[in-house]
Amino acid sequence: MPEDCSHLSQHFKFTNTKTHVCEECVKIGDTWVHLRLCMECGNVGCCDSSKNKHATKHFHRSKHPVIRSIEPGESWTWCYVDEVMGELG
């Protein structure tokens, strides 16, 4: 865990989800590439490789700093504030 990021060492309420769609993309009839989970509130949004970038837009609205990949086999986390990756422990 990067020592210069206090956000990644927080206790998170949301580490998993049963949601496997970007609900904002579904509402507008669009598609996504990969999904990200907000570890503070459980919001699922599409990644920055997706056209709509809903996970990043969620960060800008909410200021919730940490997301994780919910893609099969991936357990990495990302702090938007400090721009560092971590690993779900």
PDB file of N, CA, C and O in Angstrom:
ATOM      1  N   MET A   1       0.846  -1.176   0.000  1.00  0.00           N
ATOM      2  CA  MET A   1       0.000   0.000   0.000  1.00  0.00           C
ATOM      3  C   MET A   1       0.891   1.239   0.000  1.00  0.00           C
ATOM      4  O   MET A   1       1.795   1.339   0.830  1.00  0.00           O
ATOM      5  N   PRO A   2       0.662   2.168  -0.896  1.00  0.00           N
ATOM      6  CA  PRO A   2       1.481   3.376  -0.942  1.00  0.00           C
ATOM      7  C   PRO A   2       1.385   4.164   0.368  1.00  0.00           C
ATOM      8  O   PRO A   2       0.295   4.434   0.872  1.00  0.00           O
ATOM      9  N   GLU A   3       2.546   4.521   0.898  1.00  0.00           N
ATOM     10  CA  GLU A   3       2.579   5.225   2.174  1.00  0.00           C
ATOM     11  C   GLU A   3       2.045   6.642   2.082  1.00  0.00           C
ATOM     12  O   GLU A   3       1.635   7.209   3.094  1.00  0.00           O
ATOM     13  N   ASP A   4       2.041   7.225   0.897  1.00  0.00           N
ATOM     14  CA  ASP A   4       1.615   8.613   0.757  1.00  0.00           C
ATOM     15  C   ASP A   4       0.111   8.749   0.500  1.00  0.00           C
ATOM     16  O   ASP A   4      -0.356   9.843   0.182  1.00  0.00           O
ATOM     17  N   CYS A   5      -0.650   7.669   0.630  1.00  0.00           N
ATOM     18  CA  CYS A   5      -2.095   7.724   0.411  1.00  0.00           C
ATOM     19  C   CYS A   5      -2.818   7.147   1.623  1.00  0.00           C
ATOM     20  O   CYS A   5      -2.791   5.940   1.861  1.00  0.00           O
ATOM     21  N   SER A   6      -3.457   8.019   2.377  1.00  0.00           N
ATOM     22  CA  SER A   6      -4.207   7.550   3.550  1.00  0.00           C
ATOM     23  C   SER A   6      -5.569   6.983   3.167  1.00  0.00           C
ATOM     24  O   SER A   6      -6.165   6.235   3.943  1.00  0.00           O
ATOM     25  N   HIS A   7      -6.065   7.326   1.989  1.00  0.00           N
ATOM     26  CA  HIS A   7      -7.402   6.874   1.574  1.00  0.00           C
ATOM     27  C   HIS A   7      -7.470   5.355   1.396  1.00  0.00           C
ATOM     28  O   HIS A   7      -8.476   4.733   1.739  1.00  0.00           O
ATOM     29  N   LEU A   8      -6.406   4.761   0.865  1.00  0.00           N
ATOM     30  CA  LEU A   8      -6.428   3.325   0.566  1.00  0.00           C
ATOM     31  C   LEU A   8      -6.399   2.460   1.818  1.00  0.00           C
ATOM     32  O   LEU A   8      -6.736   1.278   1.755  1.00  0.00           O
ATOM     33  N   SER A   9      -6.000   3.030   2.965  1.00  0.00           N
ATOM     34  CA  SER A   9      -5.919   2.240   4.190  1.00  0.00           C
ATOM     35  C   SER A   9      -7.184   2.344   5.039  1.00  0.00           C
ATOM     36  O   SER A   9      -7.246   1.769   6.126  1.00  0.00           O
ATOM     37  N   GLN A  10      -8.183   3.066   4.560  1.00  0.00           N
ATOM     38  CA  GLN A  10      -9.437   3.206   5.292  1.00  0.00           C
ATOM     39  C   GLN A  10     -10.205   1.886   5.297  1.00  0.00           C
ATOM     40  O   GLN A  10      -9.992   1.021   4.446  1.00  0.00           O
ATOM     41  N   HIS A  11     -11.099   1.752   6.271  1.00  0.00           N
ATOM     42  CA  HIS A  11     -12.011   0.609   6.279  1.00  0.00           C
ATOM     43  C   HIS A  11     -13.190   0.963   5.363  1.00  0.00           C
ATOM     44  O   HIS A  11     -13.840   1.992   5.546  1.00  0.00           O
ATOM     45  N   PHE A  12     -13.454   0.113   4.393  1.00  0.00           N
ATOM     46  CA  PHE A  12     -14.504   0.398   3.419  1.00  0.00           C
ATOM     47  C   PHE A  12     -15.722  -0.473   3.652  1.00  0.00           C
ATOM     48  O   PHE A  12     -15.603  -1.674   3.896  1.00  0.00           O
ATOM     49  N   LYS A  13     -16.893   0.141   3.576  1.00  0.00           N
ATOM     50  CA  LYS A  13     -18.151  -0.571   3.750  1.00  0.00           C
ATOM     51  C   LYS A  13     -18.451  -1.439   2.533  1.00  0.00           C
ATOM     52  O   LYS A  13     -19.027  -2.519   2.664  1.00  0.00           O
ATOM     53  N   PHE A  14     -18.063  -0.971   1.357  1.00  0.00           N
ATOM     54  CA  PHE A  14     -18.381  -1.675   0.116  1.00  0.00           C
ATOM     55  C   PHE A  14     -17.104  -2.210  -0.529  1.00  0.00           C
ATOM     56  O   PHE A  14     -16.249  -1.439  -0.966  1.00  0.00           O
ATOM     57  N   THR A  15     -16.985  -3.532  -0.583  1.00  0.00           N
ATOM     58  CA  THR A  15     -15.857  -4.153  -1.269  1.00  0.00           C
ATOM     59  C   THR A  15     -16.331  -5.091  -2.374  1.00  0.00           C
ATOM     60  O   THR A  15     -15.549  -5.488  -3.238  1.00  0.00           O
ATOM     61  N   ASN A  16     -17.615  -5.441  -2.342  1.00  0.00           N
ATOM     62  CA  ASN A  16     -18.221  -6.311  -3.358  1.00  0.00           C
ATOM     63  C   ASN A  16     -19.616  -5.796  -3.686  1.00  0.00           C
ATOM     64  O   ASN A  16     -20.194  -5.009  -2.935  1.00  0.00           O
ATOM     65  N   THR A  17     -20.143  -6.246  -4.806  1.00  0.00           N
ATOM     66  CA  THR A  17     -21.483  -5.838  -5.217  1.00  0.00           C
ATOM     67  C   THR A  17     -22.138  -6.944  -6.031  1.00  0.00           C
ATOM     68  O   THR A  17     -21.461  -7.778  -6.631  1.00  0.00           O
ATOM     69  N   LYS A  18     -23.439  -6.935  -6.039  1.00  0.00           N
ATOM     70  CA  LYS A  18     -24.185  -7.854  -6.906  1.00  0.00           C
ATOM     71  C   LYS A  18     -24.581  -7.156  -8.199  1.00  0.00           C
ATOM     72  O   LYS A  18     -25.130  -7.785  -9.103  1.00  0.00           O
ATOM     73  N   THR A  19     -24.304  -5.857  -8.290  1.00  0.00           N
ATOM     74  CA  THR A  19     -24.623  -5.085  -9.487  1.00  0.00           C
ATOM     75  C   THR A  19     -23.518  -5.277 -10.515  1.00  0.00           C
ATOM     76  O   THR A  19     -22.346  -5.047 -10.216  1.00  0.00           O
ATOM     77  N   HIS A  20     -23.876  -5.690 -11.706  1.00  0.00           N
ATOM     78  CA  HIS A  20     -22.876  -5.899 -12.751  1.00  0.00           C
ATOM     79  C   HIS A  20     -23.260  -5.177 -14.035  1.00  0.00           C
ATOM     80  O   HIS A  20     -23.055  -5.675 -15.142  1.00  0.00           O
ATOM     81  N   VAL A  21     -23.827  -3.980 -13.847  1.00  0.00           N
ATOM     82  CA  VAL A  21     -24.133  -3.088 -14.969  1.00  0.00           C
ATOM     83  C   VAL A  21     -23.834  -1.670 -14.527  1.00  0.00           C
ATOM     84  O   VAL A  21     -23.872  -1.365 -13.335  1.00  0.00           O
ATOM     85  N   CYS A  22     -23.541  -0.809 -15.474  1.00  0.00           N
ATOM     86  CA  CYS A  22     -23.466   0.621 -15.194  1.00  0.00           C
ATOM     87  C   CYS A  22     -24.880   1.151 -15.375  1.00  0.00           C
ATOM     88  O   CYS A  22     -25.357   1.312 -16.498  1.00  0.00           O
ATOM     89  N   GLU A  23     -25.542   1.419 -14.256  1.00  0.00           N
ATOM     90  CA  GLU A  23     -26.945   1.823 -14.328  1.00  0.00           C
ATOM     91  C   GLU A  23     -27.138   3.127 -15.089  1.00  0.00           C
ATOM     92  O   GLU A  23     -28.168   3.319 -15.734  1.00  0.00           O
ATOM     93  N   GLU A  24     -26.154   4.031 -15.022  1.00  0.00           N
ATOM     94  CA  GLU A  24     -26.272   5.286 -15.779  1.00  0.00           C
ATOM     95  C   GLU A  24     -26.217   5.020 -17.280  1.00  0.00           C
ATOM     96  O   GLU A  24     -26.940   5.658 -18.046  1.00  0.00           O
ATOM     97  N   CYS A  25     -25.370   4.085 -17.708  1.00  0.00           N
ATOM     98  CA  CYS A  25     -25.321   3.717 -19.131  1.00  0.00           C
ATOM     99  C   CYS A  25     -26.624   3.042 -19.554  1.00  0.00           C
ATOM    100  O   CYS A  25     -27.146   3.310 -20.636  1.00  0.00           O
ATOM    101  N   VAL A  26     -27.149   2.161 -18.689  1.00  0.00           N
ATOM    102  CA  VAL A  26     -28.408   1.481 -19.004  1.00  0.00           C
ATOM    103  C   VAL A  26     -29.519   2.509 -19.217  1.00  0.00           C
ATOM    104  O   VAL A  26     -30.314   2.379 -20.147  1.00  0.00           O
ATOM    105  N   LYS A  27     -29.576   3.528 -18.359  1.00  0.00           N
ATOM    106  CA  LYS A  27     -30.617   4.560 -18.464  1.00  0.00           C
ATOM    107  C   LYS A  27     -30.583   5.290 -19.797  1.00  0.00           C
ATOM    108  O   LYS A  27     -31.627   5.679 -20.321  1.00  0.00           O
ATOM    109  N   ILE A  28     -29.377   5.479 -20.352  1.00  0.00           N
ATOM    110  CA  ILE A  28     -29.273   6.221 -21.614  1.00  0.00           C
ATOM    111  C   ILE A  28     -29.122   5.294 -22.821  1.00  0.00           C
ATOM    112  O   ILE A  28     -28.929   5.756 -23.946  1.00  0.00           O
ATOM    113  N   GLY A  29     -29.211   3.992 -22.579  1.00  0.00           N
ATOM    114  CA  GLY A  29     -29.144   3.026 -23.673  1.00  0.00           C
ATOM    115  C   GLY A  29     -27.756   2.856 -24.258  1.00  0.00           C
ATOM    116  O   GLY A  29     -27.604   2.569 -25.445  1.00  0.00           O
ATOM    117  N   ASP A  30     -26.731   3.036 -23.410  1.00  0.00           N
ATOM    118  CA  ASP A  30     -25.354   2.935 -23.889  1.00  0.00           C
ATOM    119  C   ASP A  30     -24.672   1.706 -23.302  1.00  0.00           C
ATOM    120  O   ASP A  30     -25.252   0.996 -22.480  1.00  0.00           O
ATOM    121  N   THR A  31     -23.454   1.465 -23.724  1.00  0.00           N
ATOM    122  CA  THR A  31     -22.675   0.315 -23.267  1.00  0.00           C
ATOM    123  C   THR A  31     -21.425   0.795 -22.529  1.00  0.00           C
ATOM    124  O   THR A  31     -21.126   1.989 -22.510  1.00  0.00           O
ATOM    125  N   TRP A  32     -20.707  -0.138 -21.929  1.00  0.00           N
ATOM    126  CA  TRP A  32     -19.493   0.172 -21.172  1.00  0.00           C
ATOM    127  C   TRP A  32     -18.447  -0.875 -21.477  1.00  0.00           C
ATOM    128  O   TRP A  32     -18.742  -1.910 -22.075  1.00  0.00           O
ATOM    129  N   VAL A  33     -17.202  -0.597 -21.056  1.00  0.00           N
ATOM    130  CA  VAL A  33     -16.091  -1.524 -21.257  1.00  0.00           C
ATOM    131  C   VAL A  33     -15.855  -2.336 -19.984  1.00  0.00           C
ATOM    132  O   VAL A  33     -15.915  -3.565 -20.016  1.00  0.00           O
ATOM    133  N   HIS A  34     -15.587  -1.659 -18.864  1.00  0.00           N
ATOM    134  CA  HIS A  34     -15.351  -2.313 -17.568  1.00  0.00           C
ATOM    135  C   HIS A  34     -16.112  -1.560 -16.487  1.00  0.00           C
ATOM    136  O   HIS A  34     -16.522  -0.415 -16.676  1.00  0.00           O
ATOM    137  N   LEU A  35     -16.294  -2.228 -15.344  1.00  0.00           N
ATOM    138  CA  LEU A  35     -17.050  -1.621 -14.249  1.00  0.00           C
ATOM    139  C   LEU A  35     -16.167  -1.379 -13.031  1.00  0.00           C
ATOM    140  O   LEU A  35     -15.237  -2.137 -12.755  1.00  0.00           O
ATOM    141  N   ARG A  36     -16.481  -0.299 -12.303  1.00  0.00           N
ATOM    142  CA  ARG A  36     -15.758   0.092 -11.096  1.00  0.00           C
ATOM    143  C   ARG A  36     -16.764   0.300  -9.970  1.00  0.00           C
ATOM    144  O   ARG A  36     -17.879   0.770 -10.198  1.00  0.00           O
ATOM    145  N   LEU A  37     -16.359  -0.053  -8.755  1.00  0.00           N
ATOM    146  CA  LEU A  37     -17.201   0.062  -7.568  1.00  0.00           C
ATOM    147  C   LEU A  37     -16.665   1.161  -6.659  1.00  0.00           C
ATOM    148  O   LEU A  37     -15.489   1.145  -6.295  1.00  0.00           O
ATOM    149  N   CYS A  38     -17.512   2.111  -6.292  1.00  0.00           N
ATOM    150  CA  CYS A  38     -17.148   3.119  -5.298  1.00  0.00           C
ATOM    151  C   CYS A  38     -17.158   2.418  -3.949  1.00  0.00           C
ATOM    152  O   CYS A  38     -18.183   1.875  -3.537  1.00  0.00           O
ATOM    153  N   MET A  39     -16.035   2.427  -3.266  1.00  0.00           N
ATOM    154  CA  MET A  39     -15.916   1.690  -2.020  1.00  0.00           C
ATOM    155  C   MET A  39     -16.518   2.441  -0.841  1.00  0.00           C
ATOM    156  O   MET A  39     -16.611   1.898   0.260  1.00  0.00           O
ATOM    157  N   GLU A  40     -16.921   3.670  -1.062  1.00  0.00           N
ATOM    158  CA  GLU A  40     -17.557   4.436   0.013  1.00  0.00           C
ATOM    159  C   GLU A  40     -19.080   4.287   0.014  1.00  0.00           C
ATOM    160  O   GLU A  40     -19.685   4.172   1.079  1.00  0.00           O
ATOM    161  N   CYS A  41     -19.707   4.288  -1.173  1.00  0.00           N
ATOM    162  CA  CYS A  41     -21.175   4.246  -1.204  1.00  0.00           C
ATOM    163  C   CYS A  41     -21.744   3.078  -2.005  1.00  0.00           C
ATOM    164  O   CYS A  41     -22.954   2.858  -1.974  1.00  0.00           O
ATOM    165  N   GLY A  42     -20.906   2.320  -2.724  1.00  0.00           N
ATOM    166  CA  GLY A  42     -21.379   1.166  -3.478  1.00  0.00           C
ATOM    167  C   GLY A  42     -21.849   1.453  -4.887  1.00  0.00           C
ATOM    168  O   GLY A  42     -22.353   0.555  -5.562  1.00  0.00           O
ATOM    169  N   ASN A  43     -21.697   2.692  -5.351  1.00  0.00           N
ATOM    170  CA  ASN A  43     -22.086   3.035  -6.721  1.00  0.00           C
ATOM    171  C   ASN A  43     -21.226   2.256  -7.717  1.00  0.00           C
ATOM    172  O   ASN A  43     -20.010   2.159  -7.555  1.00  0.00           O
ATOM    173  N   VAL A  44     -21.865   1.704  -8.741  1.00  0.00           N
ATOM    174  CA  VAL A  44     -21.141   1.021  -9.817  1.00  0.00           C
ATOM    175  C   VAL A  44     -21.201   1.903 -11.050  1.00  0.00           C
ATOM    176  O   VAL A  44     -22.278   2.311 -11.482  1.00  0.00           O
ATOM    177  N   GLY A  45     -20.034   2.194 -11.614  1.00  0.00           N
ATOM    178  CA  GLY A  45     -19.961   3.023 -12.813  1.00  0.00           C
ATOM    179  C   GLY A  45     -18.971   2.448 -13.803  1.00  0.00           C
ATOM    180  O   GLY A  45     -18.163   1.582 -13.467  1.00  0.00           O
ATOM    181  N   CYS A  46     -19.046   2.939 -15.019  1.00  0.00           N
ATOM    182  CA  CYS A  46     -18.154   2.454 -16.068  1.00  0.00           C
ATOM    183  C   CYS A  46     -16.787   3.138 -15.972  1.00  0.00           C
ATOM    184  O   CYS A  46     -16.661   4.243 -15.445  1.00  0.00           O
ATOM    185  N   CYS A  47     -15.776   2.452 -16.493  1.00  0.00           N
ATOM    186  CA  CYS A  47     -14.380   2.893 -16.401  1.00  0.00           C
ATOM    187  C   CYS A  47     -14.058   4.014 -17.393  1.00  0.00           C
ATOM    188  O   CYS A  47     -14.891   4.394 -18.216  1.00  0.00           O
ATOM    189  N   ASP A  48     -12.849   4.525 -17.297  1.00  0.00           N
ATOM    190  CA  ASP A  48     -12.416   5.605 -18.182  1.00  0.00           C
ATOM    191  C   ASP A  48     -12.178   5.151 -19.619  1.00  0.00           C
ATOM    192  O   ASP A  48     -12.048   5.991 -20.510  1.00  0.00           O
ATOM    193  N   SER A  49     -12.119   3.844 -19.864  1.00  0.00           N
ATOM    194  CA  SER A  49     -12.042   3.354 -21.245  1.00  0.00           C
ATOM    195  C   SER A  49     -13.420   3.360 -21.901  1.00  0.00           C
ATOM    196  O   SER A  49     -13.540   3.241 -23.120  1.00  0.00           O
ATOM    197  N   SER A  50     -14.442   3.499 -21.087  1.00  0.00           N
ATOM    198  CA  SER A  50     -15.811   3.589 -21.585  1.00  0.00           C
ATOM    199  C   SER A  50     -16.100   5.025 -22.010  1.00  0.00           C
ATOM    200  O   SER A  50     -15.522   5.970 -21.473  1.00  0.00           O
ATOM    201  N   LYS A  51     -16.990   5.175 -22.969  1.00  0.00           N
ATOM    202  CA  LYS A  51     -17.301   6.503 -23.520  1.00  0.00           C
ATOM    203  C   LYS A  51     -17.780   7.480 -22.445  1.00  0.00           C
ATOM    204  O   LYS A  51     -17.407   8.653 -22.465  1.00  0.00           O
ATOM    205  N   ASN A  52     -18.609   7.000 -21.504  1.00  0.00           N
ATOM    206  CA  ASN A  52     -19.248   7.904 -20.547  1.00  0.00           C
ATOM    207  C   ASN A  52     -18.470   8.162 -19.260  1.00  0.00           C
ATOM    208  O   ASN A  52     -18.732   9.148 -18.571  1.00  0.00           O
ATOM    209  N   LYS A  53     -17.523   7.295 -18.927  1.00  0.00           N
ATOM    210  CA  LYS A  53     -16.662   7.487 -17.745  1.00  0.00           C
ATOM    211  C   LYS A  53     -17.466   7.780 -16.475  1.00  0.00           C
ATOM    212  O   LYS A  53     -17.137   8.705 -15.732  1.00  0.00           O
ATOM    213  N   HIS A  54     -18.511   7.001 -16.227  1.00  0.00           N
ATOM    214  CA  HIS A  54     -19.397   7.284 -15.106  1.00  0.00           C
ATOM    215  C   HIS A  54     -18.739   7.126 -13.733  1.00  0.00           C
ATOM    216  O   HIS A  54     -19.122   7.829 -12.798  1.00  0.00           O
ATOM    217  N   ALA A  55     -17.759   6.227 -13.583  1.00  0.00           N
ATOM    218  CA  ALA A  55     -17.093   6.081 -12.283  1.00  0.00           C
ATOM    219  C   ALA A  55     -16.338   7.363 -11.923  1.00  0.00           C
ATOM    220  O   ALA A  55     -16.403   7.822 -10.783  1.00  0.00           O
ATOM    221  N   THR A  56     -15.630   7.933 -12.881  1.00  0.00           N
ATOM    222  CA  THR A  56     -14.900   9.183 -12.628  1.00  0.00           C
ATOM    223  C   THR A  56     -15.867  10.339 -12.412  1.00  0.00           C
ATOM    224  O   THR A  56     -15.627  11.198 -11.564  1.00  0.00           O
ATOM    225  N   LYS A  57     -16.944  10.369 -13.162  1.00  0.00           N
ATOM    226  CA  LYS A  57     -17.948  11.419 -12.957  1.00  0.00           C
ATOM    227  C   LYS A  57     -18.544  11.323 -11.549  1.00  0.00           C
ATOM    228  O   LYS A  57     -18.819  12.341 -10.915  1.00  0.00           O
ATOM    229  N   HIS A  58     -18.739  10.096 -11.068  1.00  0.00           N
ATOM    230  CA  HIS A  58     -19.243   9.901  -9.712  1.00  0.00           C
ATOM    231  C   HIS A  58     -18.252  10.495  -8.701  1.00  0.00           C
ATOM    232  O   HIS A  58     -18.662  11.171  -7.757  1.00  0.00           O
ATOM    233  N   PHE A  59     -16.963  10.248  -8.895  1.00  0.00           N
ATOM    234  CA  PHE A  59     -15.957  10.826  -7.996  1.00  0.00           C
ATOM    235  C   PHE A  59     -16.040  12.353  -7.985  1.00  0.00           C
ATOM    236  O   PHE A  59     -16.016  12.967  -6.918  1.00  0.00           O
ATOM    237  N   HIS A  60     -16.136  12.957  -9.151  1.00  0.00           N
ATOM    238  CA  HIS A  60     -16.179  14.425  -9.212  1.00  0.00           C
ATOM    239  C   HIS A  60     -17.423  14.986  -8.511  1.00  0.00           C
ATOM    240  O   HIS A  60     -17.363  16.059  -7.912  1.00  0.00           O
ATOM    241  N   ARG A  61     -18.530  14.276  -8.583  1.00  0.00           N
ATOM    242  CA  ARG A  61     -19.758  14.727  -7.902  1.00  0.00           C
ATOM    243  C   ARG A  61     -19.705  14.468  -6.397  1.00  0.00           C
ATOM    244  O   ARG A  61     -20.066  15.332  -5.598  1.00  0.00           O
ATOM    245  N   SER A  62     -19.255  13.281  -6.021  1.00  0.00           N
ATOM    246  CA  SER A  62     -19.354  12.830  -4.627  1.00  0.00           C
ATOM    247  C   SER A  62     -18.108  13.101  -3.789  1.00  0.00           C
ATOM    248  O   SER A  62     -18.192  13.228  -2.568  1.00  0.00           O
ATOM    249  N   LYS A  63     -16.957  13.188  -4.447  1.00  0.00           N
ATOM    250  CA  LYS A  63     -15.645  13.295  -3.778  1.00  0.00           C
ATOM    251  C   LYS A  63     -15.279  12.018  -3.021  1.00  0.00           C
ATOM    252  O   LYS A  63     -14.400  12.057  -2.159  1.00  0.00           O
ATOM    253  N   HIS A  64     -15.926  10.890  -3.317  1.00  0.00           N
ATOM    254  CA  HIS A  64     -15.551   9.607  -2.727  1.00  0.00           C
ATOM    255  C   HIS A  64     -14.255   9.172  -3.407  1.00  0.00           C
ATOM    256  O   HIS A  64     -14.249   8.973  -4.622  1.00  0.00           O
ATOM    257  N   PRO A  65     -13.155   9.018  -2.662  1.00  0.00           N
ATOM    258  CA  PRO A  65     -11.842   8.904  -3.285  1.00  0.00           C
ATOM    259  C   PRO A  65     -11.450   7.554  -3.884  1.00  0.00           C
ATOM    260  O   PRO A  65     -10.628   7.520  -4.800  1.00  0.00           O
ATOM    261  N   VAL A  66     -12.010   6.434  -3.400  1.00  0.00           N
ATOM    262  CA  VAL A  66     -11.457   5.124  -3.793  1.00  0.00           C
ATOM    263  C   VAL A  66     -12.492   4.267  -4.518  1.00  0.00           C
ATOM    264  O   VAL A  66     -13.638   4.134  -4.090  1.00  0.00           O
ATOM    265  N   ILE A  67     -12.042   3.694  -5.631  1.00  0.00           N
ATOM    266  CA  ILE A  67     -12.829   2.711  -6.377  1.00  0.00           C
ATOM    267  C   ILE A  67     -12.047   1.413  -6.448  1.00  0.00           C
ATOM    268  O   ILE A  67     -10.854   1.376  -6.149  1.00  0.00           O
ATOM    269  N   ARG A  68     -12.726   0.359  -6.843  1.00  0.00           N
ATOM    270  CA  ARG A  68     -12.033  -0.894  -7.141  1.00  0.00           C
ATOM    271  C   ARG A  68     -12.606  -1.464  -8.421  1.00  0.00           C
ATOM    272  O   ARG A  68     -13.741  -1.174  -8.802  1.00  0.00           O
ATOM    273  N   SER A  69     -11.804  -2.275  -9.072  1.00  0.00           N
ATOM    274  CA  SER A  69     -12.293  -2.999 -10.237  1.00  0.00           C
ATOM    275  C   SER A  69     -13.190  -4.126  -9.749  1.00  0.00           C
ATOM    276  O   SER A  69     -12.873  -4.805  -8.772  1.00  0.00           O
ATOM    277  N   ILE A  70     -14.312  -4.320 -10.433  1.00  0.00           N
ATOM    278  CA  ILE A  70     -15.149  -5.485 -10.117  1.00  0.00           C
ATOM    279  C   ILE A  70     -15.154  -6.462 -11.295  1.00  0.00           C
ATOM    280  O   ILE A  70     -16.058  -7.284 -11.442  1.00  0.00           O
ATOM    281  N   GLU A  71     -14.129  -6.348 -12.119  1.00  0.00           N
ATOM    282  CA  GLU A  71     -13.960  -7.298 -13.214  1.00  0.00           C
ATOM    283  C   GLU A  71     -13.476  -8.635 -12.646  1.00  0.00           C
ATOM    284  O   GLU A  71     -12.698  -8.645 -11.692  1.00  0.00           O
ATOM    285  N   PRO A  72     -13.919  -9.764 -13.211  1.00  0.00           N
ATOM    286  CA  PRO A  72     -13.502 -11.075 -12.711  1.00  0.00           C
ATOM    287  C   PRO A  72     -11.973 -11.200 -12.646  1.00  0.00           C
ATOM    288  O   PRO A  72     -11.270 -10.891 -13.608  1.00  0.00           O
ATOM    289  N   GLY A  73     -11.480 -11.656 -11.501  1.00  0.00           N
ATOM    290  CA  GLY A  73     -10.047 -11.881 -11.325  1.00  0.00           C
ATOM    291  C   GLY A  73      -9.246 -10.638 -10.961  1.00  0.00           C
ATOM    292  O   GLY A  73      -8.034 -10.732 -10.764  1.00  0.00           O
ATOM    293  N   GLU A  74      -9.882  -9.485 -10.866  1.00  0.00           N
ATOM    294  CA  GLU A  74      -9.164  -8.251 -10.526  1.00  0.00           C
ATOM    295  C   GLU A  74      -9.541  -7.790  -9.120  1.00  0.00           C
ATOM    296  O   GLU A  74     -10.708  -7.839  -8.731  1.00  0.00           O
ATOM    297  N   SER A  75      -8.534  -7.339  -8.361  1.00  0.00           N
ATOM    298  CA  SER A  75      -8.809  -6.851  -7.005  1.00  0.00           C
ATOM    299  C   SER A  75      -8.087  -5.534  -6.722  1.00  0.00           C
ATOM    300  O   SER A  75      -7.906  -5.163  -5.562  1.00  0.00           O
ATOM    301  N   TRP A  76      -7.673  -4.827  -7.778  1.00  0.00           N
ATOM    302  CA  TRP A  76      -6.960  -3.576  -7.566  1.00  0.00           C
ATOM    303  C   TRP A  76      -7.923  -2.445  -7.205  1.00  0.00           C
ATOM    304  O   TRP A  76      -9.105  -2.457  -7.548  1.00  0.00           O
ATOM    305  N   THR A  77      -7.355  -1.472  -6.496  1.00  0.00           N
ATOM    306  CA  THR A  77      -8.096  -0.280  -6.106  1.00  0.00           C
ATOM    307  C   THR A  77      -7.386   0.940  -6.684  1.00  0.00           C
ATOM    308  O   THR A  77      -6.221   0.866  -7.078  1.00  0.00           O
ATOM    309  N   TRP A  78      -8.097   2.054  -6.730  1.00  0.00           N
ATOM    310  CA  TRP A  78      -7.533   3.298  -7.264  1.00  0.00           C
ATOM    311  C   TRP A  78      -8.009   4.459  -6.413  1.00  0.00           C
ATOM    312  O   TRP A  78      -9.201   4.589  -6.136  1.00  0.00           O
ATOM    313  N   CYS A  79      -7.074   5.302  -6.001  1.00  0.00           N
ATOM    314  CA  CYS A  79      -7.426   6.521  -5.285  1.00  0.00           C
ATOM    315  C   CYS A  79      -7.365   7.681  -6.267  1.00  0.00           C
ATOM    316  O   CYS A  79      -6.298   8.001  -6.791  1.00  0.00           O
ATOM    317  N   TYR A  80      -8.502   8.308  -6.516  1.00  0.00           N
ATOM    318  CA  TYR A  80      -8.558   9.456  -7.421  1.00  0.00           C
ATOM    319  C   TYR A  80      -7.793  10.652  -6.869  1.00  0.00           C
ATOM    320  O   TYR A  80      -7.179  11.400  -7.630  1.00  0.00           O
ATOM    321  N   VAL A  81      -7.824  10.839  -5.557  1.00  0.00           N
ATOM    322  CA  VAL A  81      -7.205  12.015  -4.943  1.00  0.00           C
ATOM    323  C   VAL A  81      -5.690  11.984  -5.093  1.00  0.00           C
ATOM    324  O   VAL A  81      -5.080  12.956  -5.539  1.00  0.00           O
ATOM    325  N   ASP A  82      -5.083  10.848  -4.714  1.00  0.00           N
ATOM    326  CA  ASP A  82      -3.622  10.727  -4.737  1.00  0.00           C
ATOM    327  C   ASP A  82      -3.097  10.069  -6.005  1.00  0.00           C
ATOM    328  O   ASP A  82      -1.886   9.986  -6.210  1.00  0.00           O
ATOM    329  N   GLU A  83      -4.006   9.602  -6.856  1.00  0.00           N
ATOM    330  CA  GLU A  83      -3.657   8.959  -8.124  1.00  0.00           C
ATOM    331  C   GLU A  83      -2.681   7.803  -7.943  1.00  0.00           C
ATOM    332  O   GLU A  83      -1.641   7.735  -8.599  1.00  0.00           O
ATOM    333  N   VAL A  84      -3.048   6.880  -7.022  1.00  0.00           N
ATOM    334  CA  VAL A  84      -2.236   5.696  -6.784  1.00  0.00           C
ATOM    335  C   VAL A  84      -3.115   4.457  -6.762  1.00  0.00           C
ATOM    336  O   VAL A  84      -4.291   4.507  -6.403  1.00  0.00           O
ATOM    337  N   MET A  85      -2.510   3.348  -7.156  1.00  0.00           N
ATOM    338  CA  MET A  85      -3.183   2.044  -7.130  1.00  0.00           C
ATOM    339  C   MET A  85      -2.857   1.335  -5.826  1.00  0.00           C
ATOM    340  O   MET A  85      -1.804   1.543  -5.222  1.00  0.00           O
ATOM    341  N   GLY A  86      -3.778   0.504  -5.421  1.00  0.00           N
ATOM    342  CA  GLY A  86      -3.569  -0.366  -4.279  1.00  0.00           C
ATOM    343  C   GLY A  86      -4.130  -1.739  -4.617  1.00  0.00           C
ATOM    344  O   GLY A  86      -4.538  -1.998  -5.749  1.00  0.00           O
ATOM    345  N   GLU A  87      -4.142  -2.594  -3.641  1.00  0.00           N
ATOM    346  CA  GLU A  87      -4.649  -3.951  -3.819  1.00  0.00           C
ATOM    347  C   GLU A  87      -5.608  -4.227  -2.671  1.00  0.00           C
ATOM    348  O   GLU A  87      -5.304  -3.938  -1.514  1.00  0.00           O
ATOM    349  N   LEU A  88      -6.752  -4.780  -2.994  1.00  0.00           N
ATOM    350  CA  LEU A  88      -7.724  -5.124  -1.952  1.00  0.00           C
ATOM    351  C   LEU A  88      -7.129  -6.193  -1.083  1.00  0.00           C
ATOM    352  O   LEU A  88      -6.712  -7.241  -1.577  1.00  0.00           O
ATOM    353  N   GLY A  89      -7.085  -5.943   0.214  1.00  0.00           N
ATOM    354  CA  GLY A  89      -6.415  -6.873   1.116  1.00  0.00           C
ATOM    355  C   GLY A  89      -7.260  -7.759   1.851  1.00  0.00           C
ATOM    356  O   GLY A  89      -6.769  -8.574   2.632  1.00  0.00           O
TER     357      GLY A  89
END
